[in-house]
C-alpha cells in the first residue's frame, strides 16, 4: 500500500509537469528569450515523449521490476528538472524536455497497472479513484500551481523545479514499499522490437501533427501533412505487428470485449468533453480579461479540491448493491452537460466569479463519470491482463488529451473567424445609420473580443452536446454488479 501511494504521487507529479509547463509557457519563453513559434515546441516535445512512453511502460516495468523502473524514471525526471532552467540552447532544451516527457510518461500507466495488480476487487475501486484524479484533479490544480510559481514566488524556474520534492517523496515510498525483484532477461528476446521501432516514431509524428496543427493551419503546412501521413502509416504497421505478435506490448484482442472496446471509445470522447472545465475558462479569462494563471486559479480549484473527497465517495457508492455504475456514469455526463450549458451563457462581461456554477457542476460530474467508467472497463479484466489494459487505456488517454485540445482550439478558431465576418458585415450595415462611427482600430478590437466570446460559447455548446450523445453509448455497456465488500480482508493480506 505504501508503494502504491508512491506510484500515485509519481503519476500526479507527471500530471503537474505536463499542465503547469503548458500554462506557464509565456513566462518560460520570456525568461529564455524564445519567440512564440520556438516556445510552442517545448510543449510538443514533452507531449511527444509522454505519448511514446505510454504503450511500452508496463512491459518495461514488469521486465525490469516496477520498483527498479519507477526509481530510474523518477531519478531521470528529478535530474532533468534540476538542470532544465539552466539551459538556454533551444535544441538542447527541446531534447531534454522530450526525454523528461518519456520518463514521466511511464508513471501514469503504472498507477493503473499497480491498482489492478496489487488491489483485490473489494478495494480496487479506491485505487482506480486515485487514477481518476490524474484526469480530474491534476489538470485543474495545475492552474493554481502555475500562478504560484510565476506570480506568487515570481520565479519561473519553479515551473520545472516543482516536481523535485514530490518525486523524492514518491521514490522514497516506492523504494521502501515495493519488493526487490530480479530483471526478467528472457522477456527481452520475446518482445515485439520491430513493432516498437515503428510505434515510437508513429506516436511522435502524430503528436507533432496534433499539437502544432492549429498554429501551422493543418494541411496547408507540409510539416503537418507529412507528419500525419507518416505517423498514421507507421501506427498501422505497429498495430498490425502487435495484433499477430505472441507477446505484444498492448493486447488489441481484449478490445473485442464490449466494456473494453466501447469503454475505451467513451474514455477518448470523455477526455475531449473534459476540456470544458480547464481549457475553455482559461482561454476566455486569459485572452478576454488578461488574467494571469494566479488570477484564474480559483476557477481550477473549484473543480480540483472536491476530487479529494468525491473520488473515494463515488467509489464507495459503486460498491452498493443497488447502484448501477452505468446510471452513475450517465448522471455524471448530465452534470457535465449542464456545466457546459451554464458556460454557454458566456458574455464579454464575465470574470472568474461567473464561472463558479459551471465549475461546481464539473466538480460533481467528473468523478461520477470517470470513476464509473474505469470500474466498468476494468471489471472485465483479469489481474494478469492489467499491463495490457493499462497500456491501451493510457495511450488512448494521451491521444484523447492531445486530440481534444487540438479539436477544441480548432473549433474556437473556425467559429471565431465566422463570428468575426458576421459582426463585420453587421457593423458595416449599422455604421451607415450611426451619427458616431468607431475608428477602424477600435471597431476591430470590439469585433475581435466579441467573436472570441461567441466562439468559446459555441465550444461549450458542442462539448455539452457531445456529453449528452455519449449517454446512449454508456447505457449499452454490460451491467457489472458491485464487488463483494466483506472479502476485502483475506485477499489484501495475501497480496501484502
N, C-alpha and C positions, 0 to 999 in steps of 0.2 A: 504493500500500500504506500509506503514511503517512496519507493522507486516510482510508482505511478504518479504520485504528486510531483516528483521531479520531472517526469516526462510531460506532465500537464504544464508546468512552468516553462519548460523549454519550448513547447508549442505556442504558449502565449507570447513568449519572447519573439518568436518568429513573426507572429501576427503584428506585434507593435513595430518590429523592424521594417515590415513591408509598408504599413499605412503611414506611420509617422514620417518616414523618408519621403513619401509622396506628398504629404500635406505641407511639409516644411521645405519643399524643393526650392521655392523662391528665395528663401533665406540662404540655403546652401549655395545656390547659383550666385547670389550677390557676394557671399563671403569668398567664393573661389574665383570670382570674375568670369563666370561662364555665361554665354548667351542663352536665350530661351531654347533654341534648337539643340545646342550641345547638351544643355542641362537635362532636356527631356529624355536623353538616352540613359541617364543614371537609373531612372525608374524601369526602363525597358530591360536594361542589363540585369538588374536584380530579379525582375519578374521572370525573365527567361531562365535564369539559374534555378529559381524556385520550381518552375513547372518541369524542368528537365529532371529534377531530383525526385519528384513525387512518385512516378511509376516504379522506380527502382529501389527506393529507400528500404522498403520492408524486406526485400530479398537480401540486401546487404546487411541489414540488422540481424536477420536470422543466421546468415553465414558467418558474420564476424562476432556475433552476440550483441544483444540490444545494449547491454552496459557499455561494452567497448566502443561500439559505433556511435552511441549518443555522446560519450565523453570526447571522442575525437572531433565530432561535429561541433559540439559546444566550445571546445578549445579553439577550433578554427574560427568560429564566429567571434569569440572574445578577442582573439589576437587581431583579426581584421578590423573589428570595431575600434580597437585602440589606435591603430595606425591610419585609418581612413581620413580623419580630419587633417592629418599632417601632410597629405599628398595633394599636389596641385597640378600634376600632369594628367590631362584628361584621359588619355588612353590607358594609363596605369590604373587610374581611379575606376574606370569602367570595368577593367579586367578584375580588379579586386572586389568590386561590388557584385559582379557576376558570380565569382567564387563564393562570396558570402551568401548570395541567393541560393546556391546549390547546398551549402552547409545548413542553412536554416530551413530550407525547403524539405529536408529529410525529417524534421522533427514533428511536423503536423500529422503525417500518415502514421508515425509510430505511436501517437497517442491513441488513435482508434485501434490500431493493431494490439496495443497493450491492454486496452479496455476489453477487447474481445477475447484476448488470450488469458489474462490473469483473473478476470472477474466472472464468477458463476452467474447464470441467468437471473437469480433473485436479486442481485445488486448491480448487474451490468448496466442497467439504465442510468444509474448515477454517474458511471464512467462516461457514458455517451452524452450525458448532460454537460459534463466538463468539456467534452469535444465540441459540443454545440456552441459553447461560449467562445470558441475561437472564431466562429462566424458571426456571433451576435454582440459579444462583449468587447473583444479586442478592437474591431474597426471603429466602434463608437467612442471608446475610451481614448483612442489614439488622437482624436481632435484636441482633447484636453491636454494630453502629453505634449503634442507638438506646440501648443500655446505656452506651456510651462517652460519648455527649453528656449524657444525663440523670443518670447516676450517677458516671461517671468524671470528666468535666470539671465536672459539676454546673451546666451552663449550657444550658438548654433551647433557647436561640436557635440553637445549632449544628444543631438538627433542620432548620432552614431554611438556615443558612449552609454546611452541609457540602458542598453541591453546587458552591459557587463555585470552589474550586481545580480540581475535575475538569472543570467547564465551561470554564474558561480554558485548561486544557491541551488539551482537545478542540478548542476554537476555534482555537488556535494550529496544531495538526496539520492541521486541515481547511483553514485559510487557506493554509498552505504546500503541502499535498499535492494539493489539487484544483484543476483548471484553472478560470480565469475564463471564464464563458460569458455570452452576451447573454440578455436576457429575451425569451422567445418570445411576443411580444404577440398574434399571431393565435390562439393557443390560448384566449385569454380569450373570443373570440367563439364558439368551438365548444363550450364547456363546458356541462354539464347544470346550469345555475344553479337551475332550478325544483326539480330533484331535491335539490340541496344545501339549498335553503330548507326542504324537508320533512325531509331527513335530519338536519340539525343539531338541531332541537327533538326529533325522534324519539329520537335517541341520548341526549340529555339527560334526557328524561322517563323513559325505560326505566332509566337509571342511578339516578334518584331512587327509582323503584319497587323495584329490586333491592337498593339499598344501605340504604334506610330500611324495607323491608318487614317484617323481623323485629321491629324496635323498635316499629313502629306497628301490628303484628298484621295485616299484609296487607290482605285485603278488608274487614276491619272498619274500615278507615280510608278516608274519602272521598278523601284526597290520593293514596294509593297506587292506589286503584281508577281514579280519573280519569287519573292519570299513565300507568298501564299501558295503559289503553284508548286514550287519545290517542296515546301513544308507538307502540303497535303499528299503529294506523291510519295514522299518518304514515310509519312504516317501510315498510308495504306499498306506499304511494304512491311512496316513494323507490325501492324495489327495482324496481317496475314501470317507472318512468321510466328507471332505469339499464339495464334489460333491452332497451328499444327505442331508447335514445339512440345515435347513431353514435359519439360519443366520451365514454363514461361514465367515472366516477371509478373504479369497480370493475367488472370484466367478469364478470358472473354466468355467462355461457355456458361459461366454462372449467371450471366445477364439473361439467359433463357428463362430463369425463374421470374414469375410475374412481378413479385415485390422488388426484386433487384433491378430488372430491366426498366420497368415503369418507374420505380422509385428513383433510380439514377437520373432519368429524364426529368422527373419532378424536381430533383435537387438542383439540376442545372438551371431550370426555369426559375426556381425559388431564389437562387443567387442573383439572378437578374432583377427580380422583384425587390430584393433587399437593398438594392441601390437607392430606393426611395427614402431610406432612413438616414443614409450617410452622404451620398454623392449629391443629391438634389438640394438639400438645405445648405450644404457647404458651397455649392456652385452659386446659388442665389445670394447668400449673405456675403460671399467673397466678392462677386462681380458687381452686385447692385448696391450693397451697403458698405462696401470696402472694409468688411470685417476681417480681422486677423484671426488665426486659429484660437488665440487666447480669448477673444470676444465671443466666438461661437461655440466655445467648449461646452456650455450648459446644454446646448441642443443635442450633443452627443451623449452627455452624462445622463440625460433623461432616459435614454434607451439602455445605456451600458450598466449603470449601477443596479437597477432592479433584476438584471440577469443573475446576479449572485444568489438571489433568493428564488426567483421564478423558475430557473432551470431545474434545480432539485425538486421544487414543488410540482412541476409538470411531470417529472419522473415518478414522484410519489403517486400522483393522480393516475398515471398509466398502469400502476400496479394494482389498482382497484378492479375487482372482478366485473363490475357493472359498466366500466368505461371502455368505449371502442376508440382505439387510437386514431382511426380514420376520421371520426367525428371531431376529435380534438384538433387534428391537422386542419380539417375544413374550417373549423371555428377560428383557428389562428389566421388562416388565409382571409376570412371575412373581416377580421380586425385589421389586418394589413391593408385590405382594400378600402376600409373605412378611413384609415390613416391617409391613404392616397387621395380619397375624396376630400378630406379636410385640407390637405396640401394643395389640391387643385383650385381652391378658392383664393390662391395667392394674388396679391396686388402689389404695386410698387411701394406701398406704404408699410408693408410688413417688415418687422425686425425679428430678433430671435424669440421674443415673447409670444408672437402669433403662431410659432411652430409647436408650442407646448402640447396642444391637443393631439396633433398628428403624431408627435414623437411618443406620447404616452400610449396611444393605441399601438404603435410599433413595438414598444417595450413589452406589452402584453401579448401581442400576436406572434412575435418572432419565436420565443421559446416554445409556444404551443405547436407551431408549425415544424420547427427544426428538430426538436426532441422526438416528437411523434413520428416524423419521417425516418429518423435514424433507427427508432425502435422497429418500425415496420420493415425497413430494409434489412437490418442485421439479424432479425429473429429467424430468417430463413437460412442463416449461415451457421455452419458447424465451426467450432474453435480452430481446427486445422486450416480452414479456409480464410481465417481472419486476415492474413497478409495479402492475399489476392484481392479481397473486398476492399481493404484499406487502400491499396494502390489504385484500384479502379475508381473508388469514390473520390479520393483526394485529387487524382488527375482531373476528373470531371469538375471538381470544386475549383481548382486553379483556372481551368478553361472557362468555367461559368463566371468567375470574378472578372477575368480579362474581357470576355465577350460581352458581359453585362455593362461594364464601364464603357467599352467601345460603342455598343449599340445605343446606350442612353445618351452619350456625348454626341453621337452622330444624329440622333433624333432631335436633340436640342439645337444642333447646328442647322439642320434642314428646316425645322419648324421656325427657327429664328429668322432665316432668310425669307421664308414665306410671309411671316407676320411683318417683317420689315418692308417687303414690297407692298403688301396690303395697306399698311399705315402710310407709306409714302404716297400711294395713289389717293387715299382719303385726304391726306394733308394737302395735296395739290388741288383737289376739288374744293375743299373747305377754304383754302387760302385765298381764293378769289373773292369770297364774300366777307372776309375779315378786314376790319379797319387797321388792326395791327398785325403784321405778319412777322413771325420769328425769323431771326437771322438763320442762314443755312446751317451754320455750325451748331447753333442751339437746337434747331429742328432735328438734325441728325443725331444729336445726343439724346433727345427725348425719344426718338424712334428706336434707337439702339436699346435704351433702358426698357421700353415697353415691349419690344419684340423678345428680349431676354425673359421678362416676366411671363409673357404669354407662352413662350416655348417651354419653360420649366413647368408651368401649369399643365400643358399638354403632356409632358413626360409623366407627371403624376397620374393623369387620367389613363394613359396607356399601361403603366405598371399596375394600377388598380384593376383595370380590366383583365390584364394577364393573370393577376392573383385570383380573380373570380373564375376565369376559364380553366384554371388548374383544379378547381373543386370536383367536377365530374370525374377527372382522372384519378384524384385521390380516392374517391368512393369506389373506384374499380380495383383498388388494391385488395389483396386477400386479407380477410379478417384474421388477426393474430390475438389469441386470448392472453390475458395478463399472466406473467410468470408466477409460480407459487412462491410466496414470500418466506414461509417457515423453513424452506430448505436451505436458507442462506447460511446457517451456521456450519453445517457439516462440509459443504464443498469449499467454503472460504478457508477453513482450517487446513484442508488438504492442499489447496492452492498456495497457501502461505509458504 
